[in-house]
Amino acid sequence: MADFSVGVVGLDSLGAALTRRLDDRGLGYTATDLNTRLLQAHLAAGGSAPAGSPYDLAQICDLILLAETSDDTVREAVLGPIGLVHSLRPGTIIVDMSDVSPQTGPALARALYSKGAIWIEATPMGGPQDVREGKLTLLTAGPAEALDRVAPVLRAFASTTLRLGELGSGPLAKALVSTLGALSVAIYTEMMVIARKAGLDAAGILSAIPLIAPAIGTPPAAVAAEVLSGRYRSGLPHNLMLDNIARVLDAARATSAPAPFVSLLQSACTSAIHFPKASGDHMDVAHWIADNAHVRFGEASP
């Protein structure tokens, strides 16, 4: 294992899972969060080696895993009054695993350039359970030599590491994949609603799609598990899905790429927020589609 003093900044669900995985793998680390409640929860759960702030952590760590949950919190952790910037040592490698917009990482990397810090993007595809099982996929960008150096640490919690392009490519790629998944769920739900309204067996049609039209591919498992069952619970936040859609549309506008279906998806997801049965889950859009058609999945066909 590479000889690094590892730090984790951000102890929400992803960061907390990182610390548990590092513990399981016998890798020492220092952890902190701007939110003292999360830092206290880390300690209460048996976590070790707390640092009072990112400033304190940067004084002792030369490999820092950033696991913040928004553009604002990652900026605060890096550039704020008690941020990393004030005590970073030259050569420190920062691995950004935060959930941020494609523009934020490159901007922070530029802000730290004069400090001699090395910025690596490692956008995670997967959730806390994937971290705990060492099955995370990372979409990476940054200096190849630095990525090679930190690879042994990343392999402690990630089974797949992909290089996609320059800094900022990871968050955009994740947004594209997430938006495609949501669009697929919405389209399949709409087709299943029509099938149900026409008196057809929606579940049977869903199962037959890869057999009748193999070129279409396999339907999203979420449609069978969450839509046809009437559960509508993926565990993914609806607001996060809207953020990803917005990032895709920003990229489409910046590159003059047409995105009519993504625009329609954004409108549908926005309407679903105000749906009386909305739960805050990203499957709310599927629930909204079915409910507007007066279709109740999970019940016997009329």
N, C-alpha and C positions, 0 to 999 in steps of 0.2 A: 504494500500500500504506500502511496506517495506520502512523503513526510511534510504534512501541512498542519498548521494550527487552524482548525476549522471553526468558523463562526456561523451562526444562523440568526438572521435578522428578520423578524416576523413570525409570530407564533399562533397565527390563526390555524385553520384546519390543515393546510398544506405544511406549514412550518412545524406544527406540532407533530405531524406524521414523520417529517424529516428527522426530528430529534429522536423519536422512538426508534426509527430505523437505524440511525447512527449508533444508538445505544445497543441495539441487537447485534450490530456488526462489530462492536467493540471499538468504535471510532470516537475518540474524545472530541469535544466541541464546547464552545461557549455560546450561549443563547441570550437574546434580548428581544424586547418589543417596546415600541413607543407607548403602547397601552399597558399600564401596570397591571390591570386585571388579567390580561393574557399571560403576562410574566408570572404572576402569582399562581395562575392555574397550571402553568408549566411546572412550577415547583411542587404544587400540591399533588400533581400526577406522578411525582417521583423524578422529574427532570432535574438535571444538575447544571453546574457551572453557569449561574446567571451573571449577566453584565447589566449594570444600571442603565446603560444607554448605548446606542450605536457608536457614539464617540468613545466610550470606554472599551467596547468590543474591538474597535479598529486598532487600538493600541497593542493588542496582544494576538490578533489573528491575521494570517497572511492569505487565507482563502475564506471568502465571505459569501455565503449563500443567502441571497435576498429573496424572501418569500412574502412580499407584501401583496395586498389585495386591491389596490387602486393606484391610479396615477398620483393622487395627492399624498397618500401615505408613503409611497416609495420616494417621492421627492423630499418629503420631510425626513425620512430615515437617512437619506444621502446628503442633502444640502441644508437641512434645518439647523437650528441653533445647537442641538446636541447630535448632529448627523455625522456620518462617517467622514465627510470631507475634511473635518477639522483635525483629524488625527491619523489619516491614512499614511502608511509608509510606502515609499517607492517599491514597485514590484508586487504589491498586493493584488491578488486576483479576485475580482468580484463576479460571481455567477448570478445573473439576474433571472430568477424563476418567478417573478411577480406577474400578476394579472394586470397588464398595462396596455395602453394603446401603442401602435407601432412607432410613434414618434418619440415616446418618452425615453426609452432605453438609449437610442442614439444621442439624444440631447444630454442625458446624464453622463454618458461616456465622454462627450466633448467637454463637459464641465469639469471632469476629473482628469483630463489629459495632462494638465500641468502638474498634477500630483504624482505622476508616474504610475498610476493604477492601471490595471489591465481589465477591460470590461468584456465579459463573455455573456452572451444571451443563451439561455437554456429554457425555452418556453415549454412547460410541461403539458403533455397530452395524457389525461388520466386524472384520477383523484387520489385522495389520501389513502384509500385501500391499496391502490397500485403502488404507492410509495412504500407502504408497510410490507408489501410482498415483493418489493424490488422489481416491479414490472412496469415502471413508468417509461413513457417515451418522451425524449427531449428533442426539441427542434432548436438546433444550435447555430450560432454565428459568432465570429470573433477570431482572433489570431489562432492559427492552427497549432502553433507550438504550445501555447498556453492551454488549449483544449486537450492536447495530448498529455500534458503534465497533470491536469486535474481529472483525467479520465478514470483513474482507479477510484477516486472518491465518488464520482458520478455513478460508477457501476455498482456502488453499494445500494442504490435505490432505483436505478434505471436499467432496463434490459436492452433498450434500443436508443441510439443516439444518431440523429439525422442532421446533416448540414444542408441548409436550404438556400442561403444567400448572405446578404449583408445584414448588419444590425437592423432590427425592425422587421425582418422577414418572419421570425417566429410568431410574434403576436398576430400578424396578418394571416399567416398560414392557419393558425389555430382558429381565427375568426372565420376564415373561409370554410374550413372543415365543419365547424359548429353550425354555421349558417346552412350549409348543404344538408346537414343532418336534420335541421329544423324544417327546411323546405321540403325535404323528402317525407318527413312525418306528416306535414300539412297536406301534401298532395295525395299521399296514400290514404289519409283519413277522409279526405273529400271523396275519393273513389269508393271507399268502403261505405260512406254515408249514402251515396247514390245507389250502390248495390243493395243496401238494406232497404232503402225507400222503394226500390223496384221489386222487392220481395226475394232477392237472391241471398244466398248464404255468404255473408261477407268473409267469414273466417275461411271458408272453402276457397273462395277466390284468392285470398291472400296467400294461402298455401299453394295454390296452383300457378301463381305468377311465374316462379322460376322454371316450372315444367313447361308451361304453354309458351312463354316468351323469355327464354334464358338470356337473351341479350339485355333485358332490362335489369337483370341481377336479382339479388336476394332482397326482399322487402326489409325495412328496418324492424329489428326485433321489438322495438318499443311499441310499434303499432299493434302487434299481437298481444304483448304483455301488458300494455298500459291503456291502449285505446279500446280494443275489442273486449277487454275485461271490464272496462268502465272505471278503472282505477285512476288513470291520468296522474301518475306520480313517477317522475323520473329522478327526482332528487336534485335536479339542476335548477338554479334560480331563473325565473323569467326575466328579471332585470339584466342578468348577465347575458342572456340570449339577445336581448335588445342592444346591449353594448356591442356584442360581436357583429350583429347586423349593421349597426351604425358604422363600425370600422370598415366593413366590406363596402358599404355605400360610399364612404369617404374615399376609399382607394379607387372605386369605380369612377367617381367624379374627377379625381386627380389624374386619372389615366384616360379619361374620355371613353370609358368602356360602358356599353349599355348594360343595365341590370334591372330589367323590368320585373322579373319574378321576385328578386330580392326586395324591390320596392313594395310589391304587393304583400310579401311576407311581413315586412315592417308594419304596414298598415293593419294587417290582421292581428299581429302580436300586440300592437298598441291598443286595438279595440278589445282584445282579450283581457287586458289589464283591468278594464272596467266591467268585465263580465261578473254578474252577481255570484257565480260559483268559483271565481278565480281563487286559487290557493297560493299564488306566487311561484308556482312551478312552471317550467318551460313547456310542459304539456298542456297548459291552459289554452293555448291556441287550438289544439285538437279538440279539447272539450268544448270550446266556443263554437267551432265549426259544426260539431255534432248537435249541440244544443239548439243552435239556430235552425237546424233542419228538423228539430223535434225527434231526434233519434237517440235512444238510450241504449248504448252498448252495455254488455254485461247482463242483459235481460234476454229472454227468449224472443225470437222473431215473431212479429204479429202474424 
